[in-house]
Amino acid sequence: MTKTEAQEVLSFHSCRNRNVNDPRWEYGFVGRLRPSSGELNEDNFIQIMESIRILKHDLSSETIDKNLVYDIISIIRLTRTWCVSPGGLNNNLTDHDQDKLLLWVGIIEKTLFYLLDGADEEIAFQDYECYLQDSSEQLLKAELLRAI
């Protein structure tokens, strides 16, 4: 994925891309959070994080594209406002889904914080790497249990 493609991915996941007829707008991270839009999609979270990884130098530089930061902040803010806040727009989410969303946006937020501070990639993406490792371990355990 190129930097331009990564920026486009973030713009669709934040619903800030003007091409609202593209399915990526509706099925992106924030688009899926609209009331009755369907289930959570972990792949959307991973696409966001991998896009941020590609753009890590852009987010750590002295001059930062405002739209890039705004896309990421929109993902964080709208998720919390719509899905986790009391009286949020999406009352269809289970407690488990809300916890998962809070985990995802917490990882996104912490990664952005560390990149803006100029931290090394290892530090900035530490929570994300732990998340991926835990998910893989859970999948492996499930596979082993199925084999028994």
N, C-alpha and C positions, 0 to 999 in steps of 0.2 A: 504494500500500500504506500502511495506517495503522500507527501505532506498535504497536497491539494485534496486528494481523496480522503485523507483523515479529517481535514476541516469540513469537507462535505458530509462525512458520516456524522460528525458532531452536530452539524446544523440540522440534519434530519432527526437525530435522536432528541434534540431539544425542541423540535417543532418550530424552529426559527427559519427554516429554509422556505423560500417563497413558492416553491413548486409543490403545492399542496395536493396535486393530483398524482404525484409519485407515491407508490405504495410504501416506500420507506418512511414517509411522513406519518402515515396512519399506524404503521406497525413498528415504529421506532420506540425508544424507551419511554418518552413522555406520551407519545400517541397511544400506546397500549394502556396508559394509566387513566385515560378518559373513562368516565362511567360506561360500563357495559362494553368495554373494548376487548375484553378477553383476558387470558392468563398472562402471568409474568413470563418473560423470555430472558433466560440467563445469557443467551448469546448477545442480546442487546447490551447488557452490562459489559461483557467481554469485549465487544466491538468498541465501546466507549473507552475502556481502559487501554486497549491496544492502539487506538487513535491518539490518546494522550501520550502513550509511550513514544510514538512516532514524532509527536510534536513537543517532546520534552525540552529540547533546546530552545524552541520558540517561547515556551512558558517560563524558561529560566533566564531569558535575555533581559537586558536593560530596557528595551523597547518591546512592548507586547501588543499584539493585535487585540484590540478591545472586543471585537466580535468573537474571537476564539474564547476568551475568558467568559464573555457573556453567554455563549452556548453552554459551557460547562456549568456555570452558576445557575442558568435556567433549569438544567436537568436536576440539580440539587434542590433548588428552591421550589420548583413546581411539584416535585415528588413529595416533599415535606408538606407543602400547602394542600395539595389535592388529596393525598392518601394517608397521611399520618396525623395531621392536625384534627382536633375535635371539630366536627362540622365540616370536614373536608368534602370535596366534590364527589369522591369515589367511596361510597359506603359499602361496596360489594366485596372489598378485600377482607380476607381472613386475617386473624392476628398473626398467623405464620407468614403470610404474604407481606404484611406491614413490617414485621421484623426483618424479613429478607430485604425489603426495599431500604429500610434504615441502614442495614449493613452495607448494601451496595453504595448508597449515596455517601455514607460515612467514609468508605474507602476512596471514592472519587474525590471527596472534599479534602481528605488528608493528603492524598497524592498531589492535588493542586496546591495545597498550602506549602508542602515541602518543595515542590518545583519552583513556585514563586519565590521561595526563600533561597533558592540556589543549591539545594541539597543534591547529593549524588543520587543517581538512579536507584542504587541499591536501597537507600534509605527511603526515597520517595515512593517506591513501589513495593516496599516490604509487606504491607498489609495485603496488597493484591496477590503477591506471590504466596503468602500464607493461605489466603482464600483458595487459590488454585490448587495448592497442595492438599488442603483439607478436602476439597471436592473430589480430587483424584483418589484420596484414601477412602473416602466414603463409597465411591464407585467400586473400588477394588474389594472392599468389605462386602458390598452387596453382591458382587460377582461370586465371591467365595461362598457366601451363604446360599446362593442359588445352586452352586455345585454340590453342596452337602445333601 
